[in-house]
């Protein structure tokens, strides 16, 4: 089972796009996305120095464009991807890459949205000097207690012994002077305290833009940074991406869902390496592929063939699916085939050792078919009900 992941800010490095621009299709598409974003992405990905591409307003569009275009080189016919990719996920800004890859939004919508996300977060960062530091190792409870003591936010909980602290430079200096026992600190090349209350103004800005964006339900399982749940409603995906700007990234929970799915292969799109490394440490037995340069594309396609299998989520204009958000045991409501559901109606509950969640119809419609029975074990993203998507008041 294959999951494709997209990295977040801080993974970029000077010149990382240079070999990719030797591919004519990549270069032409990058020129188009540059026009949409209003940035010369080819320049920033080849000639700009580390400090320049550290700028949030530059880094974020650069990362989303590079991930999307590398995926198009891997799957020249995008529809072919859904016969192989069981799930997608992105870390922080990479969640926009994942959403566009799953066809929740278009590439053009993604570039406009990430442009405004980068600008909004850059403006928020300019209000008070803030930053982020990776805390590697140490006892997890002790690490969180020390961060709380210094007034810092655990902005990224990445699993595999890595937590990213975010806050003011004064707070980060205090952490550096008194780190958690047994932990190493590594400052990150980012321009602000992302995924904290310092980004509240950017959230309000993005919420206004999100209201004008049309969405579609994901074409494959999409794992949310908020809690690792599979989200199968396009509006909810976008809403979560907006809120994520000022909320912690729970990559540890995304990886837990990958393990629940039984993932065997994780492929990371450029600039790759960070998430593949986390997966190797967090998911027992998983194989990884960090796609960094185009000369790896043939090997990457073989990796896809080795691990690929279709997602159970398919796209059809004549019906919609209600899916399980997590792994667990499904308790069904008494709803007969042919019954009419309104948007938001409860269809059952999925219970696991970690959570017990209501499952609601994300679209109104008529129940065409139950795909599971009461008491069945279900996997994240497993279809539960097939609905005919008619409007129900």
C-alpha positions in Angstrom: 0.0 0.0 0.0 1.4 3.4 -1.1 1.1 6.8 0.5 2.5 9.9 -1.2 3.6 12.7 1.1 4.5 16.4 0.5 7.0 18.2 2.8 6.6 21.5 4.6 8.6 24.7 4.9 12.2 24.4 5.9 12.8 21.5 3.5 13.8 23.8 0.6 17.5 24.3 -0.2 19.2 26.6 -2.8 19.2 25.2 -6.3 17.0 22.2 -5.6 14.9 22.8 -8.7 17.8 23.1 -11.1 17.8 19.5 -12.4 14.0 19.5 -12.7 14.0 22.4 -15.1 15.9 20.3 -17.6 12.6 18.6 -18.2 10.6 20.7 -20.8 7.2 19.8 -19.4 8.3 20.7 -15.8 9.8 24.0 -17.0 6.7 24.9 -19.0 4.3 24.1 -16.2 6.4 26.0 -13.7 6.3 29.0 -15.9 2.5 28.8 -15.8 2.3 28.3 -12.0 4.7 31.2 -11.7 2.3 33.4 -13.6 -0.6 32.3 -11.4 1.4 33.0 -8.2 3.0 36.2 -9.4 6.5 34.9 -8.6 9.5 33.8 -10.7 9.6 30.4 -9.2 12.3 29.2 -11.6 14.6 31.9 -10.3 13.8 31.1 -6.6 14.3 27.4 -7.2 17.7 27.7 -9.0 19.5 31.0 -8.4 18.2 32.4 -5.1 20.2 32.0 -1.9 19.1 30.3 1.3 18.1 33.5 3.0 15.9 34.6 0.1 14.0 31.3 -0.1 13.6 31.3 3.7 11.1 34.1 3.1 7.6 32.6 3.9 6.0 34.4 0.9 8.5 32.8 -1.4 9.1 29.4 0.2 5.5 28.3 0.4 4.5 28.7 -3.3 7.9 27.2 -4.3 7.2 24.1 -2.3 3.7 23.5 -3.5 4.6 24.1 -7.1 7.6 21.7 -7.0 5.6 19.0 -5.3 2.7 19.2 -7.7 4.9 19.3 -10.8 7.1 16.4 -9.7 4.0 14.3 -9.1 2.9 15.1 -12.7 6.2 13.9 -14.0 5.7 10.7 -11.9 2.2 10.2 -13.2 2.0 11.9 -16.7 -1.7 10.8 -16.8 -3.0 12.0 -13.4 -6.0 9.7 -13.4 -3.5 6.8 -13.3 -2.4 7.8 -9.9 -5.7 6.8 -8.3 -5.2 3.2 -9.3 -2.0 3.2 -7.2 -2.1 5.7 -4.5 -4.0 4.6 -1.4 -3.6 7.9 0.5 -1.9 11.3 0.4 -0.8 13.6 3.2 1.2 16.8 3.5 3.1 18.4 6.3 2.0 22.0 7.0 2.0 23.8 3.7 2.5 20.4 2.0 -1.2 19.7 2.9 -2.1 22.2 0.1 0.0 20.1 -2.3 -1.8 16.9 -1.1 -5.2 18.5 -1.4 -4.5 19.6 -5.0 -3.0 16.1 -5.8 -6.2 14.5 -4.5 -8.2 17.0 -6.7 -9.9 18.8 -3.8 -8.8 22.0 -5.5 -7.1 22.7 -8.8 -3.4 23.5 -9.2 -4.3 27.1 -10.0 -6.5 27.4 -6.9 -3.7 25.9 -4.8 -1.2 28.5 -6.1 -3.4 31.5 -5.4 -4.3 30.1 -2.0 -0.7 29.3 -1.0 0.4 32.7 -2.3 -2.0 34.4 0.1 -1.1 32.0 2.9 2.6 32.8 2.5 1.9 36.6 2.4 -0.5 36.4 5.4 1.9 34.4 7.5 4.8 36.6 6.5 2.9 39.7 7.6 1.9 38.0 10.9 5.6 37.0 11.4 6.7 40.6 11.0 4.5 41.8 13.9 6.6 40.1 16.5 10.0 38.4 15.8 9.3 34.7 16.2 10.8 31.4 15.1 10.9 27.6 15.5 13.3 25.1 16.9 13.3 21.3 16.6 13.6 19.4 19.8 15.1 16.0 19.1 14.9 13.2 21.7 14.2 13.5 25.4 11.2 12.1 27.3 8.1 13.2 25.4 6.2 14.3 28.5 9.2 16.2 29.8 9.7 17.9 26.5 6.1 19.2 26.5 6.4 20.3 30.1 9.5 22.3 29.4 7.9 23.9 26.4 4.9 24.9 28.4 7.2 26.3 31.1 8.9 28.6 28.6 5.5 29.6 27.0 6.3 27.8 23.8 3.9 25.9 21.6 4.5 22.4 20.3 3.7 23.5 16.8 4.7 20.3 15.1 4.5 16.9 16.8 6.3 14.8 14.3 6.7 11.5 16.0 10.0 9.5 16.2 11.2 11.7 19.0 10.8 15.1 17.2 8.7 18.0 18.5 9.0 21.5 17.0 8.8 24.4 19.5 7.5 27.8 18.3 7.4 31.2 19.9 9.3 34.4 20.3 13.0 34.6 20.1 13.2 35.4 23.8 11.3 32.2 24.6 13.4 30.1 22.2 16.6 31.6 23.8 15.3 30.5 27.2 14.7 27.0 25.8 18.2 26.9 24.4 19.6 27.9 27.9 17.5 25.2 29.6 16.6 22.4 27.2 14.8 19.2 28.2 17.1 16.5 29.6 18.5 14.3 26.9 17.2 16.4 24.0 19.1 18.2 21.2 18.0 21.5 19.8 18.1 22.5 16.1 16.9 25.9 14.9 14.8 25.7 11.8 15.1 27.9 8.6 11.7 29.4 8.9 10.6 33.0 9.4 8.0 32.8 12.1 6.2 30.8 14.8 3.9 29.0 12.4 1.0 26.9 13.7 0.6 29.1 16.9 -1.6 32.0 18.0 0.9 34.3 16.4 -0.6 33.4 13.0 -4.2 34.4 13.9 -4.4 37.3 11.5 -3.4 35.0 8.6 -6.2 32.6 9.5 -8.8 35.3 9.2 -7.3 36.4 5.8 -7.4 32.8 4.4 -10.9 32.1 5.7 -12.2 34.9 3.4 -10.4 33.5 0.4 -11.5 30.0 1.2 -15.1 31.0 0.9 -14.6 31.8 -2.8 -12.9 28.5 -3.7 -15.0 25.7 -5.2 -14.0 22.2 -3.9 -14.4 18.5 -4.8 -14.3 15.5 -2.5 -10.9 13.8 -2.5 -10.2 11.2 -5.2 -8.2 9.2 -2.6 -7.8 9.0 1.2 -6.5 12.4 2.5 -5.0 12.4 6.0 -5.5 15.6 8.0 -2.7 17.4 9.9 -5.3 18.2 12.6 -5.7 14.7 13.9 -4.6 12.1 11.3 -8.2 11.4 10.3 -9.3 10.6 6.8 -11.4 13.6 5.6 -13.6 13.0 2.6 -15.5 16.3 2.3 -13.8 18.9 0.1 -15.1 21.9 2.1 -14.0 20.3 5.4 -10.5 19.7 3.9 -10.2 23.3 3.0 -11.5 24.5 6.3 -9.0 22.4 8.2 -6.1 23.7 6.0 -7.2 27.3 7.0 -7.3 26.5 10.7 -4.1 24.6 10.5 -2.1 27.8 10.0 -2.6 28.6 13.7 -2.9 25.1 15.1 -0.3 22.4 15.7 0.6 19.9 13.0 0.0 16.3 14.3 2.2 14.5 11.9 2.6 11.7 14.5 -1.1 11.0 14.2 -0.9 11.0 10.4 1.8 8.4 10.6 -0.4 6.4 13.1 -3.1 6.3 10.5 -0.7 5.2 7.8 0.3 2.3 10.1 -3.4 1.5 10.7 -3.9 1.3 6.9 -1.0 -1.1 6.6 1.1 1.1 4.4 4.2 -0.6 2.9 5.6 2.3 0.9 5.9 6.1 1.5 7.0 8.2 -1.4 8.0 11.8 -0.7 7.8 14.5 -3.4 10.5 17.2 -3.7 12.2 18.7 -1.9 12.3 15.2 -0.3 14.0 13.6 2.6 12.5 14.8 5.9 9.2 13.0 5.9 10.8 9.8 4.5 13.2 9.8 7.4 10.4 10.3 9.9 8.4 7.4 8.3 11.3 5.0 8.6 11.6 5.7 12.3 7.8 5.7 13.1 6.2 3.0 10.9 7.7 -0.5 11.4 8.8 -2.2 8.2 7.8 0.6 5.9 9.9 1.3 2.8 10.5 4.9 1.7 11.5 6.7 -1.5 12.7 10.3 -1.3 12.2 11.7 -4.8 14.8 14.5 -5.1 15.9 14.6 -8.8 14.4 13.6 -12.1 17.0 10.9 -12.7 15.1 9.0 -10.0 11.8 8.9 -11.8 12.2 5.4 -13.3 13.1 4.0 -9.9 10.2 5.9 -8.4 7.8 4.4 -10.9 9.0 0.9 -10.0 8.5 1.8 -6.3 4.9 2.8 -7.2 4.3 -0.5 -9.0 5.7 -2.5 -6.1 3.6 -0.8 -3.4 0.6 0.6 -5.3 -3.0 -0.5 -4.9 -6.2 1.4 -5.5 -7.9 3.5 -2.9 -11.4 2.3 -2.1 -12.6 5.9 -2.7 -13.6 6.4 -6.3 -15.2 9.3 -8.1 -18.6 9.1 -9.7 -21.1 11.8 -10.7 -24.0 9.5 -9.8 -23.2 8.7 -6.1 -21.3 9.8 -3.1 -19.6 7.9 -0.3 -19.6 8.2 3.5 -16.3 6.9 4.8 -14.7 5.9 8.1 -12.4 8.7 9.5 -10.3 6.3 11.6 -9.6 2.6 12.2 -12.0 0.9 14.6 -15.3 -0.9 15.1 -18.4 0.5 13.3 -21.7 0.8 15.1 -24.4 1.6 12.5 -27.6 3.6 13.0 -30.9 1.9 12.0 -31.0 3.3 8.4 -32.6 1.3 5.6 -31.6 1.2 2.0 -33.8 3.8 0.2 -33.9 6.1 3.3 -33.3 9.8 2.7 -30.5 11.5 4.7 -29.9 15.2 5.2 -26.4 16.7 5.2 -25.0 16.1 8.7 -27.2 13.2 9.7 -25.5 10.6 11.9 -25.0 7.2 10.2 -23.0 5.5 13.0 -20.0 5.7 15.1 -16.4 4.4 14.8 -14.7 3.4 18.0 -11.1 2.6 18.6 -8.7 2.5 21.6 -7.9 6.2 20.9 -11.2 7.7 19.8 -14.9 7.3 19.4 -16.2 9.4 16.6 -19.7 10.0 15.1 -19.8 9.5 11.4 -22.1 11.9 9.6 -23.4 12.2 6.0 -21.3 14.9 4.3 -24.0 15.2 1.6 -27.7 14.8 1.6 -29.1 11.9 -0.5 -30.7 8.5 -0.7 -29.0 5.5 0.7 -28.2 3.2 -2.2 -26.2 0.6 -0.4 -24.7 -0.2 3.0 -21.1 -1.3 2.4 -20.5 -2.6 5.9 -22.5 -4.2 8.6 -23.0 -3.2 12.3 -20.0 -4.3 14.3 -17.7 -4.6 11.4 -14.0 -3.6 11.8 -13.2 -0.7 9.4 -10.0 0.9 8.1 -9.4 4.6 7.8 -11.2 5.9 4.6 -13.1 2.7 4.1 -16.5 3.4 2.4 -19.5 2.8 4.7 -22.5 3.9 2.7 -23.1 4.8 -1.0 -25.5 7.8 -1.4 -27.4 9.1 -4.4 -26.5 12.9 -4.1 -29.9 14.5 -4.3 -30.7 17.6 -2.3 -32.5 16.9 0.9 -33.9 19.8 3.0 
